[in-house]
Amino acid sequence: MEFLKNVLGDRYSEFETLIKNYNENPENKDKQVKIADLGSGQYVSKKKYDDAIEAKDNYKTQFDTASEKLKKFEGVDVDKIQQELTQLNLDLETERKNNQQREEEYKFSNELETAIREAGGRNPKAIKGILDIEALKQSKDRTTDIQAALEAAKESDAYLFGTNEPIYNPVGPTQNHENSPSGLSAMRAAMGLPEER
């Protein structure tokens, strides 16, 4: 209250006594008068001060937390990480396409092997060698085109396929008459060979 001496002059001591008596009265215990020079900016209410301290502590905690997180990135080359991320995405896309291509190859190979077996193929590798594999892969109606290609291969290279002739594909045991003259004649006749004289 010293700053009021200049304002009140001789009446300052009277004013000081009035304020002191008011504040000392027990009835005014919760209504104390406090005089401060707000112009100097030195007075702040206790609540404002406590709020400011709490805010400062919160900011400090946030700053410390952010600083700790940033320390993990010290020395990290962000451009390099971005390039690596881009490359990883490209690699993933390439691998996805490769996997898709391998899956298609597997499906085609399985379909072709099954068709060759069903057509009575004796040597799938040799049969594949005479087929136009790339054209069959690109076919819109693969099943039909594979069947047609195998039929054409049967016509041109019948030796690669089994035959329906019973003599070439016996279904049960044959009698042991090979060495008898009638047994040899029957075999020669079945094979289309001339009789021996």
C-alpha positions as CSV (number, residue, x, y, z in Angstrom):
1,M,0.0,0.0,0.0
2,E,3.1,2.2,0.1
3,F,2.3,3.5,-3.4
4,L,-0.8,5.3,-2.0
5,K,1.4,7.7,0.1
6,N,1.9,9.8,-3.0
7,V,-1.8,9.7,-3.8
8,L,-3.3,10.3,-0.3
9,G,-0.5,12.4,1.2
10,D,-1.3,13.3,4.9
11,R,-4.4,11.2,4.9
12,Y,-2.5,8.0,4.1
13,S,-2.1,7.0,7.8
14,E,-5.8,7.5,8.4
15,F,-6.6,5.3,5.3
16,E,-4.1,2.6,6.4
17,T,-5.7,2.5,9.9
18,L,-9.2,2.1,8.5
19,I,-8.1,-0.8,6.2
20,K,-6.2,-2.4,9.1
21,N,-9.2,-2.1,11.5
22,Y,-11.6,-3.6,8.9
23,N,-9.3,-6.6,8.2
24,E,-8.8,-7.3,11.9
25,N,-12.5,-7.4,12.6
26,P,-13.6,-11.1,13.0
27,E,-16.7,-10.5,11.0
28,N,-14.6,-9.6,8.0
29,K,-12.3,-12.6,8.3
30,D,-13.5,-14.0,4.9
31,K,-13.8,-10.6,3.3
32,Q,-10.3,-9.1,3.6
33,V,-9.4,-6.0,1.7
34,K,-6.2,-6.2,-0.2
35,I,-4.9,-3.2,-2.1
36,A,-2.3,-3.6,-4.8
37,D,-0.9,-1.5,-7.6
38,L,-2.2,-3.3,-10.6
39,G,-0.5,-0.8,-12.8
40,S,2.9,-2.2,-12.0
41,G,1.7,-5.8,-13.0
42,Q,3.1,-7.3,-9.8
43,Y,-0.2,-8.5,-8.4
44,V,-1.9,-11.7,-9.6
45,S,-4.6,-13.6,-7.8
46,K,-3.7,-16.9,-6.2
47,K,-6.0,-18.8,-8.5
48,K,-4.5,-17.2,-11.6
49,Y,-1.0,-18.0,-10.3
50,D,-1.9,-21.6,-9.5
51,D,-3.5,-22.0,-12.9
52,A,-0.4,-20.6,-14.6
53,I,1.9,-22.9,-12.6
54,E,-0.3,-25.9,-13.6
55,A,-0.3,-24.9,-17.2
56,K,3.4,-24.5,-17.1
57,D,3.8,-27.9,-15.6
58,N,1.6,-29.4,-18.3
59,Y,3.5,-27.7,-21.1
60,K,6.8,-29.0,-19.6
61,T,5.5,-32.5,-19.4
62,Q,4.3,-32.3,-23.1
63,F,7.6,-30.8,-24.1
64,D,9.6,-33.5,-22.4
65,T,7.4,-36.3,-23.9
66,A,7.8,-34.8,-27.4
67,S,11.6,-34.3,-26.9
68,E,11.9,-38.0,-25.9
69,K,10.0,-39.1,-29.0
70,L,12.1,-36.8,-31.2
71,K,15.3,-38.3,-29.8
72,K,14.4,-41.6,-31.4
73,F,14.6,-39.9,-34.8
74,E,17.9,-38.2,-34.3
75,G,20.2,-39.0,-37.2
76,V,17.4,-40.4,-39.3
77,D,17.4,-39.5,-43.0
78,V,13.7,-38.9,-43.8
79,D,14.4,-38.8,-47.6
80,K,16.1,-42.2,-47.4
81,I,13.2,-43.7,-45.5
82,Q,10.8,-42.3,-48.0
83,Q,12.8,-43.8,-50.9
84,E,13.0,-47.2,-49.1
85,L,9.2,-47.1,-48.5
86,T,8.6,-46.3,-52.2
87,Q,11.0,-49.2,-53.1
88,L,9.2,-51.6,-50.7
89,N,5.9,-50.7,-52.2
90,L,7.3,-51.4,-55.7
91,D,8.8,-54.7,-54.5
92,L,5.5,-55.7,-52.9
93,E,3.6,-55.0,-56.2
94,T,6.2,-56.9,-58.2
95,E,5.9,-59.9,-55.8
96,R,2.1,-59.8,-56.0
97,K,2.3,-59.9,-59.8
98,N,4.9,-62.7,-59.7
99,N,2.7,-64.7,-57.3
100,Q,-0.3,-64.2,-59.5
101,Q,1.7,-65.3,-62.6
102,R,3.0,-68.4,-60.7
103,E,-0.5,-69.2,-59.7
104,E,-1.7,-68.9,-63.3
105,E,1.2,-71.1,-64.4
106,Y,0.3,-73.7,-61.8
107,K,-3.4,-73.8,-62.8
108,F,-2.5,-74.1,-66.5
109,S,0.1,-76.8,-65.9
110,N,-2.3,-78.8,-63.7
111,E,-5.1,-78.4,-66.3
112,L,-2.8,-79.5,-69.1
113,E,-1.3,-82.5,-67.2
114,T,-4.9,-83.7,-66.3
115,A,-6.0,-83.4,-69.9
116,I,-2.9,-85.3,-71.2
117,R,-3.5,-88.1,-68.6
118,E,-7.2,-88.3,-69.6
119,A,-6.3,-88.5,-73.3
120,G,-4.1,-91.5,-72.5
121,G,-0.7,-89.7,-72.9
122,R,2.3,-91.9,-72.2
123,N,4.9,-89.2,-71.9
124,P,3.5,-85.8,-70.8
125,K,6.9,-84.1,-71.3
126,A,7.1,-85.2,-74.9
127,I,3.5,-84.4,-75.6
128,K,4.0,-80.8,-74.2
129,G,7.0,-80.5,-76.6
130,I,4.7,-80.8,-79.6
131,L,2.0,-78.5,-78.4
132,D,1.9,-74.7,-78.8
133,I,2.0,-74.0,-75.0
134,E,2.0,-70.2,-75.3
135,A,-1.1,-70.2,-77.6
136,L,-2.9,-72.5,-75.2
137,K,-2.0,-70.3,-72.2
138,Q,-3.5,-67.2,-74.0
139,S,-6.6,-69.1,-75.1
140,K,-10.0,-67.7,-74.1
141,D,-11.5,-71.2,-74.0
142,R,-8.5,-73.2,-72.7
143,T,-10.3,-76.5,-71.9
144,T,-11.7,-76.8,-75.5
145,D,-8.5,-75.7,-77.1
146,I,-6.4,-78.1,-75.0
147,Q,-8.7,-81.0,-76.0
148,A,-8.5,-80.0,-79.7
149,A,-4.6,-79.7,-79.5
150,L,-4.4,-83.2,-77.9
151,E,-6.7,-84.7,-80.5
152,A,-4.5,-83.2,-83.2
153,A,-1.4,-84.6,-81.5
154,K,-3.0,-88.0,-81.3
155,E,-3.5,-87.9,-85.1
156,S,0.1,-86.8,-85.8
157,D,2.0,-88.6,-83.1
158,A,-0.2,-91.6,-82.0
159,Y,2.8,-93.3,-80.5
160,L,2.8,-90.8,-77.6
161,F,-0.7,-92.0,-76.6
162,G,-2.1,-95.3,-75.4
163,T,-4.3,-97.3,-77.7
164,N,-7.7,-98.9,-77.2
165,E,-6.6,-102.1,-78.8
166,P,-6.9,-105.0,-76.3
167,I,-3.6,-106.5,-77.4
168,Y,-1.7,-103.4,-76.4
169,N,-3.7,-102.8,-73.2
170,P,-4.6,-106.2,-71.8
171,V,-7.2,-106.1,-69.0
172,G,-6.4,-109.5,-67.6
173,P,-3.9,-112.3,-67.7
174,T,-3.5,-114.0,-71.1
175,Q,-3.1,-117.7,-71.5
176,N,0.4,-119.1,-71.9
177,H,-0.1,-120.2,-75.6
178,E,2.6,-117.9,-77.1
179,N,4.9,-120.8,-77.9
180,S,2.2,-123.1,-79.4
181,P,1.8,-122.8,-83.1
182,S,-1.9,-121.7,-82.8
183,G,-1.0,-119.1,-80.1
184,L,1.7,-117.6,-82.2
185,S,-0.6,-117.5,-85.2
186,A,-3.3,-115.7,-83.2
187,M,-0.8,-113.2,-81.9
188,R,0.6,-112.5,-85.4
189,A,-2.8,-112.1,-86.8
190,A,-3.9,-109.7,-84.0
191,M,-0.7,-107.6,-84.6
192,G,-1.3,-107.6,-88.3
193,L,1.9,-109.6,-89.1
194,P,2.1,-112.2,-91.9
195,E,2.1,-115.8,-90.8
196,E,5.4,-117.5,-90.5
197,R,6.0,-120.4,-92.8
